[in-house]
Structure formats: C-alpha cells, structure tokens
Amino acid sequence: MPDPLDIWLKRLRDPETAVRRQAIRQIELIGDPRALGALAQLFALDPDLEIRKLAQSAGKSIYQAAERRLASEGALPPGDRRPNRV
C-alpha cells in the first residue's frame, strides 16, 4: 500500500489549484516533517498566492508540532529548540 504522504506530495505538482490546495491541507493533517521541503518549494515557486500562503502556514504548523514533540521527548539538547532536519 502506498504511503499516503507520498500520494499527497505528488499532488502538490498538479496543475489544478484546487488539487494542490487539498494536498496541502491533507499534508498538514498528516503532520510529517518529511513534507517540509516540498512545502517550502511550493511556497517559493507556486504562481498562486493562495497556494503559497497555504504552503507557508502548513509548513509552519508541521515544523512547530515537530519542535514541540521533540522538546517533550527530551530529544533536544538544553537550549536547542529546533527539530532535526529531515
């Protein structure tokens, strides 16, 4: 069975804005930090302003959730609040 994240990541490249919008929302719900690179690329390069804003918001949400998770697990050295880059 394909990884749902991979399916939604592929849909970020769809020419239809509505498909990209749905993909961003689903990726945010999944919350996997592996999506951060693709969301950053979409934020930087997508021609649609709404899509860029959604990608930025989803990326920020995923990043902050990963940061909180790592901090609560004690996976960060004292004073280091950044999640490991994937």
mmCIF file of the C-alpha atoms, coordinates in Angstrom:
data_MODEL
# 
_entry.id   MODEL 
# 
loop_
_atom_site.group_PDB 
_atom_site.id 
_atom_site.type_symbol 
_atom_site.label_atom_id 
_atom_site.label_alt_id 
_atom_site.label_comp_id 
_atom_site.label_asym_id 
_atom_site.label_entity_id 
_atom_site.label_seq_id 
_atom_site.pdbx_PDB_ins_code 
_atom_site.Cartn_x 
_atom_site.Cartn_y 
_atom_site.Cartn_z 
_atom_site.occupancy 
_atom_site.B_iso_or_equiv 
_atom_site.pdbx_formal_charge 
_atom_site.auth_seq_id 
_atom_site.auth_comp_id 
_atom_site.auth_asym_id 
_atom_site.auth_atom_id 
_atom_site.pdbx_PDB_model_num 
ATOM 1  C CA . MET A 1 1  ? 0.000  0.000  0.000   1.00 0.00 ? 1  MET A CA 1 
ATOM 2  C CA . PRO A 1 2  ? 1.459  3.412  -0.971  1.00 0.00 ? 2  PRO A CA 1 
ATOM 3  C CA . ASP A 1 3  ? 2.377  5.885  1.745   1.00 0.00 ? 3  ASP A CA 1 
ATOM 4  C CA . PRO A 1 4  ? -0.439 8.491  1.966   1.00 0.00 ? 4  PRO A CA 1 
ATOM 5  C CA . LEU A 1 5  ? 2.142  11.252 2.364   1.00 0.00 ? 5  LEU A CA 1 
ATOM 6  C CA . ASP A 1 6  ? 3.784  10.283 -0.937  1.00 0.00 ? 6  ASP A CA 1 
ATOM 7  C CA . ILE A 1 7  ? 0.425  10.399 -2.700  1.00 0.00 ? 7  ILE A CA 1 
ATOM 8  C CA . TRP A 1 8  ? -0.313 13.915 -1.415  1.00 0.00 ? 8  TRP A CA 1 
ATOM 9  C CA . LEU A 1 9  ? 3.225  15.116 -2.146  1.00 0.00 ? 9  LEU A CA 1 
ATOM 10 C CA . LYS A 1 10 ? 2.785  14.103 -5.796  1.00 0.00 ? 10 LYS A CA 1 
ATOM 11 C CA . ARG A 1 11 ? -0.463 16.070 -5.924  1.00 0.00 ? 11 ARG A CA 1 
ATOM 12 C CA . LEU A 1 12 ? 1.394  19.246 -4.956  1.00 0.00 ? 12 LEU A CA 1 
ATOM 13 C CA . ARG A 1 13 ? 2.634  19.284 -8.573  1.00 0.00 ? 13 ARG A CA 1 
ATOM 14 C CA . ASP A 1 14 ? -0.862 19.056 -10.074 1.00 0.00 ? 14 ASP A CA 1 
ATOM 15 C CA . PRO A 1 15 ? -1.721 21.903 -12.479 1.00 0.00 ? 15 PRO A CA 1 
ATOM 16 C CA . GLU A 1 16 ? -5.117 22.403 -10.783 1.00 0.00 ? 16 GLU A CA 1 
ATOM 17 C CA . THR A 1 17 ? -5.078 24.850 -7.885  1.00 0.00 ? 17 THR A CA 1 
ATOM 18 C CA . ALA A 1 18 ? -7.896 23.011 -6.099  1.00 0.00 ? 18 ALA A CA 1 
ATOM 19 C CA . VAL A 1 19 ? -5.895 19.769 -6.115  1.00 0.00 ? 19 VAL A CA 1 
ATOM 20 C CA . ARG A 1 20 ? -2.799 21.492 -4.730  1.00 0.00 ? 20 ARG A CA 1 
ATOM 21 C CA . ARG A 1 21 ? -4.938 23.207 -2.065  1.00 0.00 ? 21 ARG A CA 1 
ATOM 22 C CA . GLN A 1 22 ? -6.425 19.866 -0.988  1.00 0.00 ? 22 GLN A CA 1 
ATOM 23 C CA . ALA A 1 23 ? -2.975 18.253 -0.951  1.00 0.00 ? 23 ALA A CA 1 
ATOM 24 C CA . ILE A 1 24 ? -1.580 20.967 1.325   1.00 0.00 ? 24 ILE A CA 1 
ATOM 25 C CA . ARG A 1 25 ? -4.454 20.547 3.762   1.00 0.00 ? 25 ARG A CA 1 
ATOM 26 C CA . GLN A 1 26 ? -4.061 16.765 3.847   1.00 0.00 ? 26 GLN A CA 1 
ATOM 27 C CA . ILE A 1 27 ? -0.294 17.035 4.306   1.00 0.00 ? 27 ILE A CA 1 
ATOM 28 C CA . GLU A 1 28 ? -0.844 19.394 7.225   1.00 0.00 ? 28 GLU A CA 1 
ATOM 29 C CA . LEU A 1 29 ? -3.239 16.884 8.807   1.00 0.00 ? 29 LEU A CA 1 
ATOM 30 C CA . ILE A 1 30 ? -0.676 14.101 8.383   1.00 0.00 ? 30 ILE A CA 1 
ATOM 31 C CA . GLY A 1 31 ? 1.890  16.371 10.029  1.00 0.00 ? 31 GLY A CA 1 
ATOM 32 C CA . ASP A 1 32 ? 5.001  14.561 8.813   1.00 0.00 ? 32 ASP A CA 1 
ATOM 33 C CA . PRO A 1 33 ? 8.154  16.730 8.816   1.00 0.00 ? 33 PRO A CA 1 
ATOM 34 C CA . ARG A 1 34 ? 9.335  14.921 5.671   1.00 0.00 ? 34 ARG A CA 1 
ATOM 35 C CA . ALA A 1 35 ? 6.921  17.220 3.799   1.00 0.00 ? 35 ALA A CA 1 
ATOM 36 C CA . LEU A 1 36 ? 8.683  20.426 4.856   1.00 0.00 ? 36 LEU A CA 1 
ATOM 37 C CA . GLY A 1 37 ? 10.993 20.563 1.837   1.00 0.00 ? 37 GLY A CA 1 
ATOM 38 C CA . ALA A 1 38 ? 8.151  20.154 -0.647  1.00 0.00 ? 38 ALA A CA 1 
ATOM 39 C CA . LEU A 1 39 ? 6.054  22.770 1.144   1.00 0.00 ? 39 LEU A CA 1 
ATOM 40 C CA . ALA A 1 40 ? 8.986  25.196 1.182   1.00 0.00 ? 40 ALA A CA 1 
ATOM 41 C CA . GLN A 1 41 ? 9.479  24.694 -2.544  1.00 0.00 ? 41 GLN A CA 1 
ATOM 42 C CA . LEU A 1 42 ? 5.783  25.289 -3.179  1.00 0.00 ? 42 LEU A CA 1 
ATOM 43 C CA . PHE A 1 43 ? 5.915  28.428 -1.029  1.00 0.00 ? 43 PHE A CA 1 
ATOM 44 C CA . ALA A 1 44 ? 8.858  29.729 -3.044  1.00 0.00 ? 44 ALA A CA 1 
ATOM 45 C CA . LEU A 1 45 ? 7.743  28.810 -6.544  1.00 0.00 ? 45 LEU A CA 1 
ATOM 46 C CA . ASP A 1 46 ? 3.989  28.370 -6.902  1.00 0.00 ? 46 ASP A CA 1 
ATOM 47 C CA . PRO A 1 47 ? 2.410  31.056 -9.118  1.00 0.00 ? 47 PRO A CA 1 
ATOM 48 C CA . ASP A 1 48 ? -0.766 31.180 -6.996  1.00 0.00 ? 48 ASP A CA 1 
ATOM 49 C CA . LEU A 1 49 ? -0.589 33.475 -3.948  1.00 0.00 ? 49 LEU A CA 1 
ATOM 50 C CA . GLU A 1 50 ? -3.219 31.484 -2.028  1.00 0.00 ? 50 GLU A CA 1 
ATOM 51 C CA . ILE A 1 51 ? -1.240 28.266 -2.530  1.00 0.00 ? 51 ILE A CA 1 
ATOM 52 C CA . ARG A 1 52 ? 1.966  29.947 -1.374  1.00 0.00 ? 52 ARG A CA 1 
ATOM 53 C CA . LYS A 1 53 ? 0.239  31.209 1.786   1.00 0.00 ? 53 LYS A CA 1 
ATOM 54 C CA . LEU A 1 54 ? -1.285 27.788 2.498   1.00 0.00 ? 54 LEU A CA 1 
ATOM 55 C CA . ALA A 1 55 ? 2.071  26.077 1.974   1.00 0.00 ? 55 ALA A CA 1 
ATOM 56 C CA . GLN A 1 56 ? 3.749  28.525 4.346   1.00 0.00 ? 56 GLN A CA 1 
ATOM 57 C CA . SER A 1 57 ? 1.076  28.045 7.004   1.00 0.00 ? 57 SER A CA 1 
ATOM 58 C CA . ALA A 1 58 ? 1.126  24.248 6.729   1.00 0.00 ? 58 ALA A CA 1 
ATOM 59 C CA . GLY A 1 59 ? 4.910  24.160 6.857   1.00 0.00 ? 59 GLY A CA 1 
ATOM 60 C CA . LYS A 1 60 ? 4.959  26.365 9.937   1.00 0.00 ? 60 LYS A CA 1 
ATOM 61 C CA . SER A 1 61 ? 2.332  24.201 11.631  1.00 0.00 ? 61 SER A CA 1 
ATOM 62 C CA . ILE A 1 62 ? 4.213  20.965 10.893  1.00 0.00 ? 62 ILE A CA 1 
ATOM 63 C CA . TYR A 1 63 ? 7.551  22.464 11.961  1.00 0.00 ? 63 TYR A CA 1 
ATOM 64 C CA . GLN A 1 64 ? 6.174  23.778 15.251  1.00 0.00 ? 64 GLN A CA 1 
ATOM 65 C CA . ALA A 1 65 ? 4.450  20.467 16.034  1.00 0.00 ? 65 ALA A CA 1 
ATOM 66 C CA . ALA A 1 66 ? 7.716  18.613 15.411  1.00 0.00 ? 66 ALA A CA 1 
ATOM 67 C CA . GLU A 1 67 ? 9.547  21.097 17.606  1.00 0.00 ? 67 GLU A CA 1 
ATOM 68 C CA . ARG A 1 68 ? 7.061  20.594 20.462  1.00 0.00 ? 68 ARG A CA 1 
ATOM 69 C CA . ARG A 1 69 ? 7.179  16.811 20.082  1.00 0.00 ? 69 ARG A CA 1 
ATOM 70 C CA . LEU A 1 70 ? 10.977 16.699 20.201  1.00 0.00 ? 70 LEU A CA 1 
ATOM 71 C CA . ALA A 1 71 ? 11.124 19.068 23.159  1.00 0.00 ? 71 ALA A CA 1 
ATOM 72 C CA . SER A 1 72 ? 8.587  16.989 25.102  1.00 0.00 ? 72 SER A CA 1 
ATOM 73 C CA . GLU A 1 73 ? 10.534 13.805 24.345  1.00 0.00 ? 73 GLU A CA 1 
ATOM 74 C CA . GLY A 1 74 ? 13.728 15.386 25.606  1.00 0.00 ? 74 GLY A CA 1 
ATOM 75 C CA . ALA A 1 75 ? 15.355 14.829 22.215  1.00 0.00 ? 75 ALA A CA 1 
ATOM 76 C CA . LEU A 1 76 ? 16.857 18.306 22.060  1.00 0.00 ? 76 LEU A CA 1 
ATOM 77 C CA . PRO A 1 77 ? 19.932 19.492 23.929  1.00 0.00 ? 77 PRO A CA 1 
ATOM 78 C CA . PRO A 1 78 ? 19.186 22.190 26.517  1.00 0.00 ? 78 PRO A CA 1 
ATOM 79 C CA . GLY A 1 79 ? 18.526 25.494 24.791  1.00 0.00 ? 79 GLY A CA 1 
ATOM 80 C CA . ASP A 1 80 ? 18.166 23.939 21.321  1.00 0.00 ? 80 ASP A CA 1 
ATOM 81 C CA . ARG A 1 81 ? 14.529 24.240 20.261  1.00 0.00 ? 81 ARG A CA 1 
ATOM 82 C CA . ARG A 1 82 ? 14.930 23.201 16.614  1.00 0.00 ? 82 ARG A CA 1 
ATOM 83 C CA . PRO A 1 83 ? 13.747 19.829 15.264  1.00 0.00 ? 83 PRO A CA 1 
ATOM 84 C CA . ASN A 1 84 ? 16.247 17.763 13.352  1.00 0.00 ? 84 ASN A CA 1 
ATOM 85 C CA . ARG A 1 85 ? 16.054 18.439 9.626   1.00 0.00 ? 85 ARG A CA 1 
ATOM 86 C CA . VAL A 1 86 ? 14.860 15.518 7.568   1.00 0.00 ? 86 VAL A CA 1 
# 
